[in-house]
């Protein structure tokens, strides 16, 4: 027995994060953006964040593929190699 009440449902970390952001938004708590690591990087959470009107920076795995403006799909690591060193700041 785990001691978890039967009425407590299961939710993934991205689902919990989305619910927390929605509850904060409903309570009038506003922020400009959200940051998260790759555990939270699913597309459903990113859509929910956009629906709430927040910007975001979410880490993704190196194998993650994105659609480019030209319509192609590339790994994020390949896209990063195109960014000139002078464009990065610490």
HUBELMO-V720622 format. One record per run of one state. SS is the DSSP state (@ for helix, = for strand, . for the rest). FROM is the first residue (numbers start at 1). LEN is the number of residues. Records with the same first field share a line. If there is no record, write none. Layout:
# HUBELMO-V720622
SS = FROM-LEN ; FROM-LEN
This chain:
# HUBELMO-V720622
. = 1-12 ; 27-6 ; 37-1 ; 41-2 ; 52-3 ; 59-6 ; 68-5 ; 83-2 ; 88-3
@ = 13-14 ; 38-3 ; 43-9 ; 76-7 ; 85-3
= = 33-4 ; 55-4 ; 65-3 ; 73-3
